[in-house]
């Protein structure tokens, strides 16, 4: 697979994950509940049926991030990789955390907006400001970015254990212990470490397999992966065991990667909005909640409206975000680079 094709496939995969992220936060059964309460049909569709697939969004992001960091990794190139992550992760992370803190601060002090969106008063002090900036206190969806930054810092430790096959086996056994015992880990989440490390394993030991050309065998492997993911998902729903959950959330994105066409780069190249994934991720949550809350006020108790709002949400949010992105790219290109994680 040529570099351009690989990058296009990554762009398409990231975009698909962004669509799932929007759906992940688009649940509105409570907001469209009528006098008789939440619609069982709408609740089942949003929180059980589609949620089983949608929740593979963040695991896929972690695996892609781990793969891209360790792809073509050299110790001499580590400082450069860290510098690029400062621009693409740390600075946008701090910017958006502060942006949404001040937005919440202003909106909570404006009566109509606070009432419509159900916003509680926000403290305006140094301690709250620091928590907002570094601990995503008013930007909850950035828990993923927080974990990713920690994993990027820990990357040399992970790479050290992947220096040889024997040390890789040792690290794999450690991850297996984490997977089976599910102990509380300092700082990083267990599942985040597993997904990120899985991407690292593929980058170090399986790059040729990941970036191989399309073939019928590859497609069959992808279909089998989807089928096996479905079985693991059903086992998770039946037993509630976290191991089945993590297993199928790790397997499904890998299966989808095998099924993505080789011309994914052409698809991404003809669809420039697919390159706005960081901007979409940073802004979607507020848009989704605001649209659903307004819709719930206009169509109270309407299951059909809730269903349609849910299905249409990715298209609506991406259209709004893309309009804002085009304006920023044209008039404030420097700001655009910051808000989109240094991605043009």
C-alpha positions as CSV (number, residue, x, y, z in Angstrom):
1,X,0.0,0.0,0.0
2,X,1.4,3.4,-1.0
3,X,1.8,6.2,1.6
4,X,-1.0,8.3,0.0
5,X,-3.4,5.3,0.0
6,X,-2.5,4.6,3.7
7,X,-3.1,8.2,4.7
8,X,-6.4,8.3,2.9
9,X,-7.5,5.1,4.6
10,X,-6.6,6.6,8.0
11,X,-8.6,9.8,7.2
12,X,-11.6,7.7,6.2
13,X,-11.3,5.6,9.3
14,X,-11.0,8.6,11.5
15,X,-14.1,10.2,9.8
16,X,-16.2,7.1,10.3
17,X,-15.2,7.1,14.0
18,X,-16.3,10.7,14.2
19,X,-19.7,9.8,12.8
20,X,-20.0,7.1,15.5
21,X,-18.9,9.6,18.2
22,X,-21.7,12.0,17.2
23,X,-24.2,9.1,17.4
24,X,-22.7,8.1,20.7
25,X,-23.8,11.3,22.2
26,X,-27.0,11.7,20.2
27,X,-29.2,9.6,22.5
28,X,-32.4,11.7,23.1
29,X,-35.0,9.2,24.4
30,X,-35.2,11.2,27.7
31,X,-35.5,14.5,25.9
32,X,-38.4,13.3,23.7
33,X,-40.2,11.5,26.6
34,X,-43.9,12.3,26.8
35,X,-46.4,12.1,29.6
36,X,-46.0,8.3,29.7
37,X,-42.2,8.5,30.0
38,X,-39.4,7.3,27.8
39,X,-40.4,5.4,24.7
40,X,-39.1,1.8,25.2
41,X,-38.7,1.3,21.4
42,X,-36.6,4.5,21.0
43,X,-34.6,3.7,24.2
44,X,-33.8,0.2,22.9
45,X,-32.8,1.4,19.5
46,X,-30.5,4.1,20.8
47,X,-29.0,2.6,23.9
48,X,-28.9,-1.1,23.1
49,X,-29.1,-1.9,19.4
50,X,-27.0,0.9,17.8
51,X,-24.9,1.5,20.9
52,X,-23.3,-1.9,20.5
53,X,-21.6,-0.7,17.3
54,X,-21.3,3.0,18.1
55,X,-19.2,2.5,21.2
56,X,-16.3,1.1,19.1
57,X,-15.5,4.7,18.2
58,X,-13.0,5.6,20.9
59,X,-11.2,2.2,20.9
60,X,-10.6,2.7,17.2
61,X,-9.2,6.2,17.9
62,X,-6.9,4.8,20.5
63,X,-5.6,2.0,18.2
64,X,-5.1,4.3,15.3
65,X,-3.2,6.8,17.5
66,X,-1.0,4.0,18.9
67,X,-0.3,2.7,15.4
68,X,0.5,6.1,13.9
69,X,2.8,7.0,16.9
70,X,4.9,3.8,16.7
71,X,4.8,3.5,12.9
72,X,8.3,4.1,11.6
73,X,9.4,4.8,15.2
74,X,13.1,5.5,15.9
75,X,14.6,6.7,19.2
76,X,16.2,9.6,17.4
77,X,12.9,10.6,16.0
78,X,11.1,10.5,19.4
79,X,11.6,14.3,20.3
80,X,10.2,15.2,16.9
81,X,7.1,13.0,17.4
82,X,6.6,14.6,20.8
83,X,6.9,18.1,19.4
84,X,4.3,17.3,16.8
85,X,2.0,15.9,19.4
86,X,2.4,19.2,21.4
87,X,0.9,21.0,18.4
88,X,-1.6,18.4,17.5
89,X,-2.8,17.3,21.0
90,X,-1.6,19.4,23.9
91,X,-2.2,22.9,22.6
92,X,-5.7,22.1,21.1
93,X,-6.5,20.2,24.3
94,X,-5.8,23.2,26.5
95,X,-7.5,25.6,24.0
96,X,-10.8,23.7,23.8
97,X,-10.9,23.0,27.5
98,X,-10.6,26.8,28.2
99,X,-12.9,27.7,25.3
100,X,-15.8,25.5,26.7
101,X,-15.1,26.7,30.2
102,X,-15.6,30.3,29.3
103,X,-18.5,29.5,27.0
104,X,-20.2,27.7,29.9
105,X,-19.3,30.6,32.2
106,X,-21.0,33.1,29.9
107,X,-24.0,30.9,29.0
108,X,-24.7,30.0,32.6
109,X,-25.0,33.7,33.4
110,X,-27.4,34.3,30.6
111,X,-30.9,33.4,31.8
112,X,-32.6,32.1,28.6
113,X,-29.6,30.0,27.5
114,X,-29.1,28.6,31.0
115,X,-32.8,27.7,31.2
116,X,-32.9,26.1,27.7
117,X,-29.7,24.1,28.1
118,X,-30.2,23.3,31.8
119,X,-26.8,24.9,32.8
120,X,-25.8,25.2,36.5
121,X,-23.8,28.3,37.6
122,X,-20.1,28.0,36.9
123,X,-17.5,29.3,39.4
124,X,-15.1,32.0,38.1
125,X,-12.0,31.4,40.2
126,X,-8.4,30.3,39.6
127,X,-8.9,26.8,40.9
128,X,-11.8,26.1,38.6
129,X,-9.9,27.6,35.7
130,X,-7.0,25.2,36.3
131,X,-9.3,22.2,36.6
132,X,-11.0,23.3,33.4
133,X,-7.8,23.6,31.5
134,X,-5.9,20.5,32.6
135,X,-8.7,18.1,33.8
136,X,-11.4,18.8,31.1
137,X,-13.9,19.7,33.9
138,X,-16.2,21.5,31.4
139,X,-15.4,19.5,28.3
140,X,-16.2,15.9,29.3
141,X,-15.6,14.4,25.9
142,X,-12.0,15.3,26.1
143,X,-11.3,12.5,28.6
144,X,-10.1,10.7,25.5
145,X,-7.6,13.4,24.7
146,X,-6.4,13.4,28.4
147,X,-5.8,9.7,28.2
148,X,-4.1,9.9,24.8
149,X,-1.7,12.6,26.1
150,X,-0.8,10.4,29.0
151,X,-0.2,7.4,26.7
152,X,2.0,9.6,24.4
153,X,4.1,10.5,27.4
154,X,4.4,6.8,28.3
155,X,5.3,5.9,24.7
156,X,9.0,5.3,25.4
157,X,8.2,2.8,28.1
158,X,5.9,0.9,25.7
159,X,8.4,1.0,23.0
160,X,11.1,-0.2,25.3
161,X,9.1,-3.4,25.9
162,X,8.6,-3.8,22.2
163,X,12.3,-3.8,21.4
164,X,12.5,-7.6,21.0
165,X,10.1,-10.5,20.6
166,X,10.8,-11.8,24.1
167,X,10.1,-8.4,25.8
168,X,7.1,-8.0,23.6
169,X,5.8,-11.3,24.8
170,X,6.4,-10.2,28.4
171,X,4.5,-6.9,27.8
172,X,1.7,-8.9,26.1
173,X,1.4,-11.1,29.2
174,X,1.2,-7.9,31.3
175,X,-1.7,-6.7,29.1
176,X,-3.3,-10.1,29.3
177,X,-3.2,-9.8,33.1
178,X,-4.7,-6.3,33.0
179,X,-7.4,-7.7,30.6
180,X,-8.3,-10.7,32.9
181,X,-7.8,-9.2,36.3
182,X,-8.9,-5.6,35.5
183,X,-6.9,-4.0,38.3
184,X,-7.0,-0.3,39.0
185,X,-4.1,1.3,37.2
186,X,-2.4,4.6,38.2
187,X,-3.4,7.5,35.9
188,X,-4.3,5.6,32.7
189,X,-7.5,3.6,32.1
190,X,-7.1,-0.1,31.6
191,X,-9.0,-0.2,28.3
192,X,-7.1,2.8,26.9
193,X,-3.8,1.2,27.6
194,X,-4.9,-2.1,26.0
195,X,-6.2,-0.4,22.8
196,X,-3.3,2.0,22.4
197,X,-0.8,-0.9,23.0
198,X,-2.6,-3.0,20.5
199,X,-2.0,-0.3,17.9
200,X,1.7,-0.2,19.0
201,X,2.0,-4.0,18.6
202,X,0.7,-3.8,15.0
203,X,3.0,-0.9,14.1
204,X,6.1,-2.7,15.4
205,X,5.4,-6.3,14.5
206,X,2.6,-6.3,12.0
207,X,3.0,-3.2,9.8
208,X,3.2,-5.3,6.6
209,X,0.0,-7.1,7.4
210,X,-1.8,-3.8,8.3
211,X,-0.8,-2.0,5.1
212,X,-1.0,-4.9,2.7
213,X,-3.0,-4.5,-0.5
214,X,-6.7,-5.5,-0.7
215,X,-7.4,-9.2,-1.4
216,X,-10.3,-11.7,-1.1
217,X,-8.6,-13.3,1.9
218,X,-8.3,-9.9,3.6
219,X,-12.0,-9.2,3.0
220,X,-13.0,-12.6,4.3
221,X,-10.8,-12.0,7.4
222,X,-12.6,-8.7,7.9
223,X,-16.1,-10.3,7.6
224,X,-15.1,-13.1,10.0
225,X,-13.9,-10.4,12.5
226,X,-17.2,-8.6,12.3
227,X,-19.0,-11.9,12.9
228,X,-16.8,-12.7,15.9
229,X,-17.3,-9.2,17.2
230,X,-21.1,-9.8,17.1
231,X,-20.7,-13.0,19.2
232,X,-18.5,-11.2,21.7
233,X,-21.0,-8.3,21.9
234,X,-23.9,-10.7,22.6
235,X,-21.8,-12.5,25.3
236,X,-21.2,-9.1,26.9
237,X,-24.9,-8.2,26.8
238,X,-25.7,-11.6,28.3
239,X,-23.0,-11.7,31.0
240,X,-22.0,-8.1,31.6
241,X,-18.4,-9.1,31.8
242,X,-16.0,-6.3,30.8
243,X,-13.6,-8.7,29.1
244,X,-16.2,-9.5,26.4
245,X,-16.8,-5.8,26.0
246,X,-13.1,-4.9,25.6
247,X,-12.5,-7.9,23.3
248,X,-15.2,-7.0,20.8
249,X,-14.5,-3.3,20.9
250,X,-10.8,-4.1,20.1
251,X,-11.7,-6.6,17.3
252,X,-14.4,-4.6,15.5
253,X,-12.3,-1.7,14.3
254,X,-9.6,-4.0,13.1
255,X,-12.2,-5.9,11.1
256,X,-13.5,-2.7,9.6
257,X,-10.0,-1.6,8.6
258,X,-9.6,-4.9,6.6
259,X,-12.9,-4.1,4.8
260,X,-12.1,-0.5,3.9
261,X,-11.4,-0.2,0.1
262,X,-8.0,0.5,-1.2
263,X,-9.4,3.7,-2.9
264,X,-10.3,5.1,0.5
265,X,-7.7,7.8,-0.2
266,X,-9.7,8.9,-3.3
267,X,-12.9,9.0,-1.3
268,X,-11.2,11.2,1.4
269,X,-9.6,13.4,-1.2
270,X,-13.0,14.2,-2.8
271,X,-14.5,14.8,0.6
272,X,-12.5,17.6,2.4
273,X,-14.8,17.6,5.4
274,X,-13.4,14.2,6.3
275,X,-10.2,16.0,7.4
276,X,-12.0,18.1,10.0
277,X,-12.2,15.2,12.5
278,X,-10.5,17.0,15.4
279,X,-12.8,20.0,15.0
280,X,-15.8,17.8,14.7
281,X,-14.8,15.9,17.9
282,X,-14.2,19.2,19.8
283,X,-17.5,20.8,18.9
284,X,-20.1,18.0,18.3
285,X,-21.2,17.5,21.9
286,X,-22.6,21.0,22.5
287,X,-24.2,21.0,19.1
288,X,-25.8,17.6,19.7
289,X,-27.2,18.5,23.1
290,X,-28.5,21.9,22.0
291,X,-30.2,20.5,18.9
292,X,-31.8,17.6,20.8
293,X,-33.0,19.9,23.6
294,X,-34.6,22.3,21.2
295,X,-36.1,19.4,19.3
296,X,-37.5,18.0,22.6
297,X,-39.2,21.3,23.3
298,X,-40.7,21.6,19.9
299,X,-41.8,17.9,19.6
300,X,-42.5,16.9,23.2
301,X,-43.4,13.2,23.5
302,X,-42.8,12.4,19.8
303,X,-41.0,9.1,19.4
304,X,-40.9,9.6,15.6
305,X,-39.2,13.0,16.0
306,X,-36.7,11.6,18.5
307,X,-35.9,8.8,16.1
308,X,-35.4,11.1,13.1
309,X,-33.3,13.6,15.1
310,X,-31.1,10.7,16.2
311,X,-30.6,9.3,12.7
312,X,-30.0,12.8,11.1
313,X,-27.7,14.1,13.8
314,X,-24.3,13.2,12.2
315,X,-25.3,14.8,8.9
316,X,-26.6,18.0,10.6
317,X,-23.6,18.4,12.9
318,X,-21.0,17.8,10.2
319,X,-22.8,20.3,7.9
320,X,-22.7,23.0,10.6
321,X,-19.1,22.2,11.5
322,X,-17.9,22.1,7.9
323,X,-19.5,25.6,7.3
324,X,-17.6,26.9,10.3
325,X,-14.4,25.2,9.2
326,X,-14.6,26.7,5.7
327,X,-15.0,30.2,7.2
328,X,-12.1,29.7,9.7
329,X,-9.8,28.3,7.0
330,X,-10.5,31.3,4.8
331,X,-10.4,34.1,7.3
332,X,-8.4,32.8,10.3
333,X,-6.1,30.1,9.1
334,X,-3.9,30.3,12.2
335,X,-6.8,29.8,14.4
336,X,-8.0,26.9,12.2
337,X,-4.8,25.0,12.7
338,X,-5.2,25.2,16.5
339,X,-8.9,24.2,16.7
340,X,-8.3,21.3,14.2
341,X,-5.3,19.9,16.0
342,X,-2.7,21.3,13.6
343,X,-4.4,19.5,10.7
344,X,-5.0,21.5,7.5
